[in-house]
Amino acid sequence: MIRTHTNKKKIRLALVFFVFTMLWHCKKYNVFDVPMIKIENSKAVSVSFHSETILKDLAVYTQGNLKNQVLGEFSMEDGLYRFIPVVPFTAGQSYDIVHENSVILNFQIQSTNDKMIAPEVMAIYPSADTIPENWLKMYLFFSKPMQEVGKSLDYIRVTKNNDTEPIEVFLELESELWNAEHTRLTLWLDPGRIKTDLIPNKEKGLPIVNGNSYTIKIDRNWRSADGITLNDDVYKTYYASDRDMKKPNLGSWEIHTPVAGLKDELIIDFKEPLDAVLSKESIRVFDDKENRVAGDHELAKFESHLIFAPEFSWSKGIYKILVDTDLEDLAGNNLNHLFDVNTKSIKNNDDTTTKNYITFNVH
């Protein structure tokens, strides 16, 4: 369960104009950060971004209209590109930054009448309240790009069994694991403490222990890239259960097959919660001619089900669900091997020949 606490203290904001920017990630151009907007006298007077690739013939257009170019001039210094329009950007308008007829970034100038929009924690995974004792990863999804100042763990507090003293659970990394848009953060529990044969485990023990409850607090003072704090503190409580010492087993998955001629959903029941990010990235559907079936993936029932909605109606035939062998459960066990093996009691039996596909018929 995710809970929020609202700060009812009213805060008068001196800012009446702000900019919300959104990253269009494009590996081709090695563009890494969110466009930065400079505000002077409540006017958006420039936009800038970084790129490792030398970009020529850049242009700015109103979004979706390559015939309406914004007049202005680009400059570049040490990989920082800056565009200064002849006339300040228009409040409420969205813009595209284009290179060789391809949009590489977009941004929006908010209306001066709009309120400052606070970032939200959109999802926390695992979403279930129960996790195995050897739980490995947590994901935080935000509604807006988050700041890169300081450490994320400064805004995350973990307590056990309703105690007030915080405990160390997550691994502190020098380079934090954000996605390109800076809206998804991956947090690892310390693998050295999870693996039972390693020194950190012997010295500090497991990060979480079966039978205990753990509450994670996300502090409202965490700011988005445009400097706005969360509206509320966010809480998520987990209950630790037995260790998961089994690899995901495709043979136990239940497939709810669609009907030919319809755009029915294909439903895959994993019989256990799996990694929320890898589940969507690691599973693809192909027809009998090895053509990938276009469609969207969604997770359901606490990440124990995957729902595939095809773009087009199903045709009769045999289909294949291809699964990458690095698909993991909540304990980091993948199709080929367990994440943690006590060599004194359990043999890992790595299996690099694991069958990584399932076939089904559409009638």
Secondary structure by P-SEA (a helix, b strand, c coil): cbbbbbccbbbbbcccbbbbbbbbccccccccccbbbbbccccccccccccccccccccccccccccccccbbbbbcccbbbbbbcccccccbbbbbcccccccbbbbbcccccccccccccccccccccccccccbbbbbbcccccccccccccbbbbcccccbbbbcccccccccccccccbbbbbcccccccccccccccccccccccbbbbbbbbccccccccccccbbbbbbbbbccccccccccccccccccccccbbbbbbbccccccaaaaaacbbbbccccbbbbbbbbbcccccbbbbbbcccccbbbbbbcccccccccccccccccccccccccccccccccccbbbbbcc
